[in-house]
Amino acid sequence: MFLRDLFLLVLCTQLILGDTDLEGRPPGREGSVVDACIALKEEAQEIRREGYSAIDKADVIREQAYRVKDEAFELKDEAYDIKERAMEARSELETTLVETLALMRSQATVTNLYIQDIRTTLSSVSSRMDRLEGMIEEIGQKVEDSASEVTEKVSEVTAKVSETQSTAATIKNRQQAWISEIRLISLYKMTEENNRHSGGYDSDLATDGQFTHDRNVDNSIRTYTHTRSTANNNKIWIELGGVFRIHKIKIWNLRHCCEEQIVGSHIYADDELIGTVIQALSTYDFTVSDKDPTYASRITLHQPLALLIHILELQVWGSGPFQQ
């Protein structure tokens, strides 16, 4: 069949090219041969197209084969890398296991030594505990022997504490009575003034409790305080040393001379005005009402006018001291 088709193909080619003479052949055969040649030509063209298509497919398959080959080589390289890493990991694991076993052996040796030390220590502690038990028994006996003595001493201390409490209660009652007692609270207290005289007429003479009324007594033995000059705002004050309730303030004026110098003076308990001198007298009593109690730690005699302050005594009656 293949030879026939090949013969017909050659024949058709010669006919087409005009190289073959068909004379002497039977009539009617020339048309059939031509048709067959044309059919064969078309079939040959179809075969050629299929051949080209097969070649293209073969090229595609060859390219795919090359890609598969490349991927196979890549997989092979990855397999070799994985194998190498696996070998390295295996080697590291073996090294780690060896080191771990060596460390465990060394730790086991150290642990055995510790256990031996602990056993030795426990033996020593046991002997010490035995000695301590003996000492505790001795101490317990001594404690029992001392218990009766301690009980007697506790009884004595309790009695003394009761006596002390009673004494403290008595002292407290006396202190409360003393605090509530109205008494002279300015005697010998610290004083000061803002215009001091240089002739020995210090402000302390106002709280020394000494009085001299005789006009003929020499100045050197007169016990009165005297400011230096007739300046405005002469002051003398007493520091009571605590907070007291003020009941009365008494001023003993100078009698042998110049009684009018005190007129216009104000007397203060801290910042509260207690009274004002409005006329020349020998003494002045400023009483604080119980309806308006006054508490203070300083008493001030203030002369705002340009006059002297010279008094025999400045006395304060009160109770306390109290907390702030």
RODO-2510 file (C-alpha; in nm, 4 decimals, decimal comma):
residues 324
     n   res          X          Y          Z
     1     m     0,0000     0,0000     0,0000
     2     f     0,2790     0,2383     0,0881
     3     l     0,4658     0,1489    -0,2353
     4     r     0,1529     0,2117    -0,4381
     5     d     0,1006     0,5498    -0,2821
     6     l     0,4636     0,6353    -0,3341
     7     f     0,4464     0,5295    -0,6989
     8     l     0,1350     0,7323    -0,7586
     9     l     0,2996     1,0304    -0,5861
    10     v     0,6034     1,0062    -0,8144
    11     l     0,3853     0,9645    -1,1175
    12     c     0,1712     1,2577    -1,0294
    13     t     0,4774     1,4672    -0,9802
    14     q     0,6121     1,3770    -1,3261
    15     l     0,2732     1,4487    -1,4853
    16     i     0,2538     1,7815    -1,3192
    17     l     0,6058     1,8668    -1,4238
    18     g     0,5402     1,7352    -1,7838
    19     d     0,8187     1,4786    -1,7799
    20     t     0,6033     1,1637    -1,8462
    21     d     0,4419     1,0587    -2,1786
    22     l     0,1066     0,8848    -2,1483
    23     e     0,0730     0,7938    -2,5096
    24     g     0,0022     0,4329    -2,5920
    25     r    -0,1936     0,3848    -2,2678
    26     p    -0,5573     0,2915    -2,2697
    27     p    -0,8048     0,5780    -2,3080
    28     g    -0,9801     0,7047    -1,9964
    29     r    -0,6990     0,6242    -1,7619
    30     e    -0,5371     0,9695    -1,7828
    31     g    -0,8208     1,1466    -1,5970
    32     s    -0,8335     0,8934    -1,3190
    33     v    -0,4606     0,9131    -1,2623
    34     v    -0,4736     1,2894    -1,2380
    35     d    -0,7531     1,2789    -0,9880
    36     a    -0,5621     1,0265    -0,7860
    37     c    -0,2555     1,2463    -0,7983
    38     i    -0,4500     1,5452    -0,6822
    39     a    -0,5972     1,3417    -0,3957
    40     l    -0,2558     1,2131    -0,3092
    41     k    -0,1189     1,5663    -0,3165
    42     e    -0,3846     1,6857    -0,0772
    43     e    -0,3251     1,3868     0,1468
    44     a     0,0495     1,4507     0,1303
    45     q    -0,0107     1,8107     0,2330
    46     e    -0,2319     1,6939     0,5180
    47     i     0,0362     1,4477     0,6236
    48     r     0,2945     1,7265     0,6103
    49     r     0,0743     1,9481     0,8251
    50     e     0,0257     1,6640     1,0714
    51     g     0,4033     1,6099     1,0624
    52     y     0,4640     1,9759     1,1432
    53     s     0,2039     1,9553     1,4184
    54     a     0,3708     1,6402     1,5485
    55     i     0,7068     1,8193     1,5390
    56     d     0,5584     2,1104     1,7384
    57     k     0,4117     1,8696     1,9908
    58     a     0,7447     1,6921     2,0067
    59     d     0,9147     2,0289     2,0770
    60     v     0,6649     2,1025     2,3537
    61     i     0,7137     1,7569     2,5000
    62     r     1,0921     1,8021     2,4727
    63     e     1,0697     2,1380     2,6573
    64     q     0,8508     1,9793     2,9248
    65     a     1,1001     1,6954     2,9499
    66     y     1,3831     1,9464     2,9935
    67     r     1,1847     2,1256     3,2671
    68     v     1,1075     1,7958     3,4378
    69     k     1,4741     1,7080     3,4094
    70     d     1,5738     2,0440     3,5659
    71     e     1,3196     1,9988     3,8458
    72     a     1,4504     1,6448     3,8966
    73     f     1,8049     1,7821     3,9292
    74     e     1,6822     2,0501     4,1738
    75     l     1,5014     1,7845     4,3782
    76     k     1,8171     1,5791     4,3693
    77     d     2,0217     1,8750     4,4986
    78     e     1,7624     1,9402     4,7718
    79     a     1,7716     1,5718     4,8606
    80     y     2,1501     1,5904     4,8922
    81     d     2,1170     1,9056     5,1112
    82     i     1,8584     1,7373     5,3311
    83     k     2,0797     1,4328     5,3568
    84     e     2,3788     1,6491     5,4581
    85     r     2,1729     1,8396     5,7188
    86     a     2,0368     1,5121     5,8492
    87     m     2,3909     1,3800     5,8829
    88     e     2,4991     1,7000     6,0609
    89     a     2,1962     1,6854     6,2938
    90     r     2,2709     1,3230     6,3649
    91     s     2,6324     1,4093     6,4440
    92     e     2,5259     1,6986     6,6701
    93     l     2,2701     1,4771     6,8420
    94     e     2,5315     1,2097     6,9032
    95     t     2,7713     1,4743     7,0411
    96     t     2,4968     1,6179     7,2644
    97     l     2,4048     1,2743     7,3913
    98     v     2,7662     1,2008     7,4730
    99     e     2,8073     1,5330     7,6535
   100     t     2,4772     1,4808     7,8398
   101     l     2,5815     1,1361     7,9521
   102     a     2,9175     1,2741     8,0705
   103     l     2,7428     1,5567     8,2582
   104     m     2,4985     1,3117     8,4156
   105     r     2,7886     1,0965     8,5304
   106     s     2,9661     1,3971     8,6839
   107     q     2,6430     1,5170     8,8485
   108     a     2,5773     1,1714     8,9816
   109     t     2,9263     1,1681     9,1338
   110     v     2,8724     1,5100     9,2915
   111     t     2,5290     1,4024     9,4152
   112     n     2,6805     1,0973     9,5818
   113     l     2,9339     1,3203     9,7536
   114     y     2,6553     1,5520     9,8709
   115     i     2,4591     1,2582    10,0004
   116     q     2,7595     1,1424    10,1984
   117     d     2,8052     1,4926    10,3409
   118     i     2,4360     1,5041    10,4313
   119     r     2,4599     1,1705    10,6081
   120     t     2,7608     1,2937    10,8026
   121     t     2,5792     1,6173    10,8894
   122     l     2,2677     1,4289    10,9983
   123     s     2,4753     1,2163    11,2273
   124     s     2,6319     1,5272    11,3808
   125     v     2,2884     1,6925    11,4130
   126     s     2,1503     1,3838    11,5794
   127     s     2,4232     1,3904    11,8419
   128     r     2,3681     1,7610    11,8963
   129     m     1,9952     1,7077    11,9316
   130     d     2,0625     1,4503    12,1999
   131     r     2,2780     1,7017    12,3866
   132     l     2,0131     1,9728    12,3392
   133     e     1,7443     1,7447    12,4795
   134     g     1,9551     1,6976    12,7882
   135     m     2,0095     2,0704    12,8202
   136     i     1,6361     2,1367    12,7700
   137     e     1,5551     1,8979    13,0517
   138     e     1,7982     2,0814    13,2770
   139     i     1,6569     2,4187    13,1747
   140     g     1,3034     2,2936    13,2290
   141     q     1,3948     2,1907    13,5805
   142     k     1,5512     2,5298    13,6462
   143     v     1,2411     2,7033    13,5074
   144     e     1,0196     2,5033    13,7367
   145     d     1,2420     2,5919    14,0283
   146     s     1,2311     2,9604    13,9336
   147     a     0,8566     2,9683    13,8655
   148     s     0,7664     3,0037    14,2307
   149     e     1,0205     3,2840    14,2759
   150     v     0,8871     3,4620    13,9683
   151     t     0,5321     3,4279    14,0956
   152     e     0,6290     3,5872    14,4240
   153     k     0,8114     3,8699    14,2450
   154     v     0,5125     3,9238    14,0142
   155     s     0,2911     3,9545    14,3175
   156     e     0,5284     4,2107    14,4652
   157     v     0,5446     4,4026    14,1355
   158     t     0,1648     4,3940    14,1063
   159     a     0,1336     4,5419    14,4513
   160     k     0,3877     4,8120    14,3668
   161     v     0,2078     4,8846    14,0368
   162     s    -0,1196     4,9241    14,2216
   163     e     0,0483     5,1575    14,4687
   164     t     0,2071     5,3513    14,1818
   165     q    -0,1279     5,3791    14,0034
   166     s    -0,2843     5,5114    14,3183
   167     t    -0,0018     5,7641    14,3578
   168     a    -0,0324     5,8635    13,9901
   169     a    -0,4070     5,9140    14,0316
   170     t    -0,3420     6,1332    14,3353
   171     i    -0,0798     6,3348    14,1451
   172     k    -0,3149     6,3684    13,8494
   173     n    -0,5929     6,4935    14,0729
   174     r    -0,3554     6,7417    14,2308
   175     q    -0,2341     6,8542    13,8892
   176     q    -0,5901     6,9018    13,7708
   177     a    -0,6671     7,0971    14,0861
   178     w    -0,3492     7,3021    14,0397
   179     i    -0,4328     7,3709    13,6736
   180     s    -0,7831     7,4843    13,7624
   181     e    -0,6590     7,6978    14,0525
   182     i    -0,6540     8,0730    13,9869
   183     r    -0,3103     8,1943    14,0956
   184     l    -0,0410     8,4482    14,0191
   185     i     0,1159     8,3179    13,6958
   186     s     0,3427     8,6126    13,6095
   187     l     0,5846     8,6004    13,9041
   188     y     0,9485     8,5583    13,7913
   189     k     0,8438     8,5013    13,4288
   190     m     1,0627     8,6187    13,1393
   191     t     1,0003     8,9746    13,0198
   192     e     1,1213     9,2095    12,7478
   193     e     1,0771     9,5681    12,6294
   194     n     1,1402     9,7582    12,3074
   195     n     1,2952    10,0777    12,4530
   196     r     1,5285     9,9641    12,7291
   197     h     1,6673    10,2123    12,9842
   198     s     2,0419    10,1947    13,0460
   199     g     2,0186    10,2893    13,4152
   200     g     1,9234     9,9475    13,5494
   201     y     1,5441     9,9762    13,5137
   202     d     1,5045     9,6415    13,3340
   203     s     1,1656     9,4945    13,2470
   204     d     1,2272     9,1971    13,4824
   205     l     1,1566     9,4352    13,7742
   206     a     0,7892     9,4246    13,6697
   207     t     0,7611     9,0541    13,7682
   208     d     0,9983     9,0312    14,0670
   209     g     0,7258     9,0679    14,3317
   210     q     0,9027     9,3625    14,4980
   211     f     0,7197     9,6878    14,5822
   212     t     0,8582    10,0180    14,7120
   213     h     0,6073    10,3002    14,7657
   214     d     0,8226    10,5407    14,9714
   215     r     0,8977    10,8594    14,7811
   216     n     1,2215    10,9084    14,9730
   217     v     1,3808    10,5772    14,8737
   218     d     1,6937    10,6254    14,6651
   219     n     1,6626    10,5485    14,2936
   220     s     1,9315    10,2806    14,3184
   221     i     1,7061    10,0571    14,5291
   222     r     1,3704    10,1337    14,3728
   223     t     1,2240     9,8219    14,2094
   224     y     1,0366     9,9617    13,9117
   225     t     1,0853     9,9322    13,5368
   226     h     1,1416    10,2392    13,3219
   227     t     1,1587    10,2818    12,9425
   228     r     1,4453    10,4808    12,8023
   229     s     1,2575    10,7732    12,6445
   230     t     0,9154    10,9198    12,5700
   231     a     0,8997    10,7676    12,2216
   232     n     0,5788    10,6510    12,0616
   233     n     0,4781    10,2864    12,1025
   234     n     0,6784    10,1929    12,4121
   235     k     0,6084     9,8291    12,5011
   236     i     0,6815     9,5835    12,7794
   237     w     0,5633     9,2225    12,7686
   238     i     0,5645     8,9040    12,9771
   239     e     0,6223     8,5538    12,8342
   240     l     0,4032     8,3238    13,0469
   241     g     0,5760     8,0056    12,9231
   242     g     0,2549     7,8329    12,8172
   243     v    -0,1091     7,8874    12,7304
   244     f    -0,3037     8,0064    13,0358
   245     r    -0,6569     8,1182    13,0903
   246     i    -0,6389     8,4844    13,1932
   247     h    -0,8675     8,5902    13,4801
   248     k    -0,7225     8,9243    13,5917
   249     i    -0,4365     9,1625    13,5091
   250     k    -0,3203     9,4124    13,7706
   251     i    -0,0917     9,7113    13,7023
   252     w     0,0904     9,8766    13,9921
   253     n     0,1603    10,2327    13,8819
   254     l     0,4563    10,4421    13,9951
   255     r     0,3544    10,6482    14,2986
   256     h     0,6347    10,8859    14,3810
   257     c     0,6283    11,0574    14,0408
   258     c     0,4659    11,1024    13,7049
   259     e     0,1575    10,8796    13,7505
   260     e    -0,0037    11,0364    13,4420
   261     q     0,2556    10,8769    13,2049
   262     i     0,0576    10,5529    13,1955
   263     v    -0,2650    10,7172    13,0789
   264     g    -0,3573    10,5946    12,7277
   265     s    -0,1792    10,2576    12,7651
   266     h    -0,3419     9,9343    12,6405
   267     i    -0,3104     9,5919    12,7999
   268     y    -0,3247     9,2870    12,5668
   269     a    -0,3497     8,9108    12,6177
   270     d    -0,1740     8,7937    12,3021
   271     d    -0,3624     8,9993    12,0403
   272     e    -0,6819     9,0483    12,2401
   273     l    -0,7354     9,3872    12,4042
   274     i    -0,8160     9,3449    12,7742
   275     g    -0,8408     9,7111    12,8754
   276     t    -0,7163    10,0714    12,8471
   277     v    -0,5843    10,3101    13,1143
   278     i    -0,7971    10,6249    13,0997
   279     q    -0,6862    10,8091    13,4178
   280     a    -0,3913    10,8336    13,6559
   281     l    -0,4342    10,5914    13,9476
   282     s    -0,2065    10,3908    14,1767
   283     t    -0,3340    10,0512    14,0610
   284     y    -0,5498     9,9137    13,7827
   285     d    -0,7467     9,5872    13,7846
   286     f    -0,8590     9,4457    13,4497
   287     t    -1,0870     9,1454    13,5058
   288     v    -1,1785     8,9034    13,2262
   289     s    -1,5407     8,7903    13,2246
   290     d    -1,6126     8,4184    13,2648
   291     k    -1,8634     8,4532    12,9805
   292     d    -1,5812     8,5372    12,7421
   293     p    -1,2761     8,3333    12,8575
   294     t    -0,9407     8,4440    12,7224
   295     y    -0,6375     8,2181    12,6696
   296     a    -0,2918     8,3608    12,6028
   297     s     0,0813     8,2986    12,6387
   298     r     0,1945     8,6654    12,6347
   299     i     0,0782     8,9788    12,8177
   300     t     0,1728     9,3140    12,6620
   301     l     0,1518     9,6671    12,8050
   302     h     0,1557     9,9118    12,5118
   303     q     0,1783    10,2926    12,5330
   304     p     0,1021    10,4268    12,1825
   305     l     0,1531    10,7889    12,2931
   306     a     0,4876    10,9646    12,3299
   307     l     0,5016    10,8856    12,7015
   308     l     0,7103    10,6696    12,9336
   309     i     0,6235    10,3307    13,0751
   310     h     0,7401    10,3124    13,4370
   311     i     0,5490    10,0772    13,6678
   312     l     0,6179     9,8967    13,9929
   313     e     0,4663     9,5604    13,8963
   314     l     0,2635     9,3892    13,6244
   315     q     0,0724     9,0970    13,7736
   316     v    -0,1308     8,8316    13,5888
   317     w    -0,3745     8,5917    13,7581
   318     g    -0,4822     8,2857    13,5686
   319     s    -0,5141     7,9035    13,5522
   320     g    -0,3395     7,6415    13,3451
   321     p    -0,1279     7,5738    13,1558
   322     f    -0,3355     7,4148    12,8788
   323     q    -0,2544     7,2578    12,5459
   324     q    -0,2547     7,4764    12,2368
***
